[in-house]
């Protein structure tokens, strides 16, 4: 009875693990096929189920029923929770399951002890399973000691490294791991999970209470459960207000009131509000999030699209913003985004918020918004932020015109210098590497500077995750590039573009209206000012500087390779650390397919790393896994 909720409700089998379907499928598949990797790396944010999954997996590996499961997965489940091995696991007394917290055992000696013990055969199970939690905390020397056993792992040993920070794991270890990434758990499954627990624990909650907990804990099941517990003890019934006061956040009503004062009153009222509600005692980042979210919701409402946030206050919000010009709302958003970096760095966060609120009170001349000053790190990033959200309409029209001019002037030049790139893309197909082809075909040829030998290709910002990977795989594709551009070519990828889906929509307009909705689509459908068109205007400008034309309609090849199905939730939304969706939506559903699917065969061990990357960066399901798993479910 004294167990806290998170411990009490820790999953004992695969079926009760929330929100990690694909990872669970891969592990079950591994059990079913009897293919085990010597080292697994479970990566993902805190509280999303890594350790729990590792324990369940370890129990399954040693469960007496595993052979039955492999013969008939429909009839039997592993772990069975009943055999001697499963019971020992449940009691935390399994002799072959060794759990180590690297945060407190960082030294070489700890690792040496493991390495020595690993040479002994398992006592009661098939394999000795070592779970090393917080693996990124191991010292470098410890990693090196560990490497020895990874080079020639005994067949009877299985390591599971769990980490929130896979980048801190040294490459030589990393390359020997099979990496599974755990996503932040999305809202719906987590809500269902919390409701189930509340029902069974007789915890009362008001509408909106659990939702607020979910938003505040950003996909961590453990944090959400802990907060349910806190809220339960602080107020008896879990309400939105109880959650807000636990978090030190403005309630939605308070936030709307503050926004109203900014829009329709003045500095005096705003300052009085801050004082009366003691906003400076709240979490500054929470206040900041509330403001950005509110301005974003206001823009959505102003454009006639219902936003996710402030669902219950739609009418009120609508009334607030209808008399406010779109330009002013965009200017407000710009003020926030221009100062985001500063906000993150400054120690006087509340003072900055105060200052900006005062600035937002002033009526802003729409002409002032044209500057699109440097928001995040690079000018182009700033440009795409502004293009997706806050740039004035007049300017966009100009941008569009420029694009037209450019096209007609230089289209011949451009097609000539472009040709080798297209040949390169065609050649790439021969490598039969779906991921490689997919990435390169998403690039937009910008320019080839023959004198310097620099080949500029623009990729969308999301693809920056593949930068290292492109570098690592250079051996395979670079020869093809040399064939087209000569031996001195230097490949200069720019990861500054907007998501391809968004860009495509600007070029093809309404014909794509049937696609998955994204922020960009929502805007282009409803906004007569063609918000997104400016995206290509940005690309246009950089092209102009390089004296090359820019093709009006870039090639657009779908991201999806060997994938079936589409998940609506985006794990990236959670990665922004913001409540709800990121300010500019990323849609990776890049239009109609031009090629048939090429499934990755994940039964072949060498494909697993690639599968992992796909899982991580493209939500969806591997069709190959689905086929194999049909027999399981
Ligand atoms: Zn069992």
Boltz pocket constraint, residues with backbone or C-beta under 6 A from the ligand:
constraints:
  - pocket:
      binder: B
      contacts: [[A, 59], [A, 62], [A, 63], [A, 64], [A, 65], [A, 79], [A, 80], [A, 81], [A, 82], [A, 83], [A, 84], [A, 85], [A, 86], [A, 87]]
      max_distance: 6.0
